[in-house]
Amino acid sequence: DIVMTQSPLSLSVTPGEPASISCRSSQSLLYTNGYKYLHWYLQKPGQSPQLLIYMGSNRASGVPDRFSGSGSGTDFTLKISRVEAEDVGVYYCMQGLQTPHTFGQGTKLEIK
Amino acid sequence: QITLKESGPTLVKPTQTLTLTCTFSGFSLITSGVGVGWIRQPPGKALEWLALIYWDDDKRYSPSLKNRLTITKDTSKNEVVLRMTNMDPVDTATYYCAQNRVYYSSGSYYNAWGQGSLVTVSS
């Protein structure tokens, strides 16, 4: 199984400040077709997860452009350019390259 | 608009079999590149992938739970059913179904999720 490791596990950010979450995979998520099968989800308090970023850097429909994703084969980053109060929740990375699909441990974002 | 909704018992006894149904709308499971997966989340813990069924009836299971899981689809009803046998208190979790989309004939991602169904295992 591909192991996904996130850091930090929690962060507290002042509104308007940037935030960054790292995700590392135990093997490359870059397939021979050139696509990276790494996705980011946000689970807001009391809600189900929602897709934020797919294929490493593509924002899902309706996701604000303050969210961006980047990364290479095994190291990926989710960045929020200016954190807002509505961004609180737990962020998960997930690899969709092969089954079993696997998730990171989650990173809890709080507002200072 | 894509919607998914999980239904099933909220309480099961140890050793019993859990049957959960995912009823969806806004897409069809006969469309190439589409699937429905199940993911669970124990209280206060991370997400754990369980199973996935594709449009062509290809089925995938978590290796650690493979012997206990069965996933099936009914395309006429727009339903996917997950069965998990020999339930244990450690299986207490919120169970989510989610639409899966294959990207460029290879891997995939979960595009839309249901609201989740909390299942408690207790005698």
Interface residues (C-beta under 8 A of the other chain):
Chain A: D1 Y31 N33 Y35 Y37 H39 Y41 S48 P49 Q50 L51 Y54 M55 A60 Y92 M94 Q95 G96 L97 Q98 T99 P100 H101 T102 F103 G104 Q105 G106
Chain B: G37 A46 L47 E48 W49 L52 R60 Y61 S62 P63 Y96 Y103 Y104 S105 S106 G107 S108 Y109 Y110 N111 A112 W113 G114 Q115 G116
